[in-house]
Structure formats: C-alpha cells, structure tokens
C-alpha cells in the first residue's frame, strides 16, 4: 500500500531563462523547462554542474540573477508564503533532531502546517522500512535517517517535491521504496524534481541535463 500524499490540485512549474550564480561565477545560464502535474523530472549532470543550486533556487532559498520562476503562470516571488505551502524540499542534510525518535521527528515536523495522525506516520515509516519505536534518530544508520527524512516529505502533503540526492546511503530495498513513493505521488497528480547520480529506476521520468 502506498500513501497518497499529494494535494488534489497540483499545478505547473515553469522556469524561464534562469541564471543562477554561486559566489562570483554563474553555474546556470538561460535554463528553461516546464514540469506539470503527474510528471517527474530527473536533473542530471556532473559534480559542480549546478544541480543543488537549481533545487535551492526552485525552493526559494536563493534567488536567480536573471529569469523567472512561475507557478501556474504566476511568478513565485509574488507570494513567498504561498510558495512555501507548495514545496517540500529534501537537501543533503536530513534536518532531523537526533534525540527524537523517527515518529517524534515526523510528529514535530508536521504539527504546525499539516497535523498528522500516528497511524499515518506509522504507515509511511512502514512503507520506507523504518521501525516506529522509541529509538532516537542519532542511533539509526545513515540509510535509515535518510528514509525518515523522505517520510517527512511524504507527510508534508505538498504537491511539489524537490529532492537533492534522495537515494544517498540507501540500499536496494530502500531505493525501491522511495521510487514507489515518487511514482505514487506523480500518479496522484503531484510533481517531482530530483537530482540524482546514475539511474534511479524511474521509468517515467524525463531528464534535464545540466
């Protein structure tokens, strides 16, 4: 069973001629693409190509020097608060509290914007192969911590998932579980943009080469 985590109405994200700088040099120039409900976009490229910078720009953590980002045809900077309610971001840092258990981390993360039942939390942890017990996250393996961080994305109930190397530290079973969740999110009308080295096994995904 796969948890339906997307909102009923997703939308369309469009990038127009983006230029993103890191320090004193540009890492992305004149980049344009479009992702709509039900689509997965796999961002590819060598180290330093700008994959992380692109995802951070899409999430609103850094601002492009040039170009535009549109959600359903409207520039995202016109409603930064509203944009935060659209996006769920997973970066290199799992963003977990080490002294809390997996369930406690997820309960804390969802309490403010999308209060979630213990049943839903247990379900998504089970889907990702994480035990919903009292073990503090700091005692979990790196792969288990990555699964908990991915569970937070699922439970956010945001339509757009921005995932930076979501398969880091995952074994074959863990990677397969994440692929199933990404596919289910797209099937339910969500959007996924992920940066990942290699082929994550997402048959439906389009590729964007940087």
C-alpha positions in Angstrom: 0.0 0.0 0.0 1.3 3.5 -0.9 0.2 6.5 1.0 -1.4 9.2 -1.2 0.5 12.3 -0.2 -0.3 14.8 -2.9 -2.8 17.6 -2.8 -5.8 17.2 -5.0 -4.9 20.1 -7.2 -1.2 20.4 -8.1 -0.2 22.7 -11.0 2.6 23.6 -13.3 6.1 24.9 -12.5 7.9 26.8 -15.3 11.5 28.1 -15.4 12.3 30.8 -18.0 15.9 31.6 -18.9 17.2 31.1 -15.3 20.7 32.4 -14.5 22.0 31.3 -11.1 25.3 32.3 -9.6 27.5 30.6 -6.9 29.8 33.3 -5.5 31.3 35.2 -8.3 30.6 32.8 -11.1 27.4 31.6 -12.9 26.5 27.9 -12.5 23.4 28.0 -14.7 22.7 30.2 -17.7 19.5 30.6 -19.8 17.9 27.4 -18.3 14.3 26.8 -19.2 12.0 23.9 -18.5 8.4 23.0 -17.5 7.0 20.4 -15.1 3.3 19.8 -14.7 1.1 17.6 -12.5 1.9 13.9 -12.8 5.4 14.5 -14.1 8.9 13.6 -12.7 12.0 15.4 -13.8 15.4 13.9 -13.2 18.1 16.6 -13.1 21.4 15.2 -14.2 25.0 16.4 -14.5 28.5 16.1 -13.2 29.6 17.5 -9.8 29.6 21.2 -9.9 27.1 21.4 -12.7 24.6 23.3 -10.6 22.0 20.6 -9.6 21.9 21.7 -5.9 21.9 25.4 -6.8 18.9 24.8 -9.1 16.9 23.0 -6.5 17.7 25.6 -3.9 16.6 28.3 -6.3 13.4 26.5 -7.0 12.8 26.1 -3.3 13.3 29.8 -2.8 16.5 29.5 -0.7 18.5 31.6 -3.2 17.3 33.9 -5.9 18.2 33.7 -9.6 20.2 36.6 -11.0 18.1 36.5 -14.2 14.9 34.8 -15.4 11.6 33.8 -13.9 10.0 31.0 -12.0 6.3 30.6 -12.5 3.8 28.5 -10.6 0.5 28.2 -12.6 1.7 31.2 -14.7 2.3 33.4 -11.7 5.8 34.5 -10.5 6.6 32.7 -7.3 8.1 35.8 -5.7 4.7 37.5 -5.6 3.6 35.1 -2.9 6.5 33.7 -1.0 4.4 32.4 1.8 2.1 30.6 -0.6 5.1 29.1 -2.4 6.2 27.6 0.9 2.9 25.8 1.1 3.5 24.2 -2.4 7.1 22.9 -1.9 8.6 20.1 0.1 12.4 20.2 0.0 14.9 17.4 0.8 18.5 18.6 0.8 21.8 16.9 1.6 21.1 17.5 5.3 18.3 15.3 6.6 17.2 18.0 9.0 16.3 15.6 11.8 16.5 16.1 15.6 18.9 13.4 16.9 17.4 13.0 20.3 13.9 12.3 19.0 12.6 9.1 17.6 11.6 8.8 13.9 7.9 9.1 14.9 8.6 12.1 17.2 10.6 13.8 14.4 7.7 13.4 12.0 5.1 14.5 14.5 7.1 17.6 15.3 7.7 18.4 11.6 4.0 18.1 10.6 2.5 19.7 13.7 2.4 23.3 12.5 1.3 23.0 8.9 -0.2 19.6 8.4 -1.0 17.8 11.7 -0.8 14.1 11.0 -2.2 11.1 12.9 0.1 8.5 14.5 -1.5 5.9 12.1 -0.4 7.9 9.0 3.1 8.3 10.5 3.4 4.6 11.2 2.2 3.8 7.8 4.7 5.8 5.9 7.5 4.6 8.1 6.5 1.1 7.4 6.5 1.8 3.7 10.0 3.0 4.0 11.2 0.2 6.2 11.7 2.2 9.4 10.6 0.9 12.8 8.2 3.2 14.6 9.8 2.7 18.0 11.4 4.9 20.6 15.0 4.6 19.2 16.5 8.1 18.8 17.3 9.0 15.3 21.0 9.5 16.2 21.2 5.8 16.8 19.9 4.9 13.4 22.1 4.1 10.4 22.7 6.8 7.7 20.3 5.0 5.4 17.6 4.8 8.0 17.9 8.5 8.7 17.6 9.2 5.0 14.3 7.2 5.0 12.9 9.2 7.9 13.8 12.4 6.1 12.0 11.1 3.0 9.0 10.2 5.2 8.8 13.9 6.2 8.5 14.9 2.5 5.7 12.4 2.0 3.8 13.6 5.1 4.1 17.3 4.1 1.2 16.8 1.7 2.8 19.4 -0.6 2.3 18.9 -4.4 5.9 19.7 -5.5 8.7 17.6 -4.2 12.3 18.9 -4.7 14.8 16.2 -3.8 18.5 16.5 -3.8 20.1 13.0 -4.0 17.2 11.3 -2.2 18.9 7.9 -2.7 22.1 8.7 -0.7 23.0 5.9 1.7 20.0 3.8 0.7 20.3 0.1 0.0 18.5 -1.6 -2.9 15.3 -2.1 -0.9 15.3 1.4 0.4 15.8 2.9 -3.0 13.0 0.8 -4.4 10.6 2.0 -1.6 11.5 5.6 -2.5 10.9 5.0 -6.2 7.5 3.6 -5.4 6.6 6.7 -3.3 7.7 9.1 -6.1 5.7 7.2 -8.7 2.6 7.2 -6.4 3.0 10.9 -5.8 3.1 11.5 -9.6 0.2 9.1 -10.2 -1.9 11.2 -7.7 -1.1 14.4 -9.6 2.0 15.6 -7.8 5.2 16.9 -9.3 8.7 15.6 -8.5 12.1 17.3 -9.4 15.1 15.3 -8.2 18.8 15.5 -8.6 20.4 12.0 -8.5 23.6 10.4 -9.9 23.0 7.3 -12.0 19.7 5.8 -12.9 17.2 5.7 -10.0 14.9 3.4 -11.9 12.2 6.0 -12.5 10.9 4.8 -15.9 8.5 7.7 -16.4 11.0 10.4 -15.5 12.2 13.0 -18.1 15.8 14.0 -17.9 17.2 17.5 -17.7 21.0 17.6 -18.4 23.0 20.4 -16.9 
